């Protein structure tokens, strides 16, 4: 199996009409993970994600700090 790797991502969510946020941004999620390929078809990742959610009234922003743990398979469903 392969070695360790690091991953970083940042996602922006924009509201779709008719719902409109005065900030033009609904939420943002950014994360940093460390991962390892544990088998040719399997990998595991663990890390930290920060999620910012802007309320529709544009006066409040909710900040969520989350531990992320992911198991991913690339094995086909069929043979």
Buried (B, 14 or more C-beta within 10 A) or exposed (E): EEEEEEEEEEEEBEBEEEEEBEEEBBBBBBBEBEBBBEEEEBBBBEBEBBBBBBEEEEEEEEEEEEEEEEEEEEEEEEE
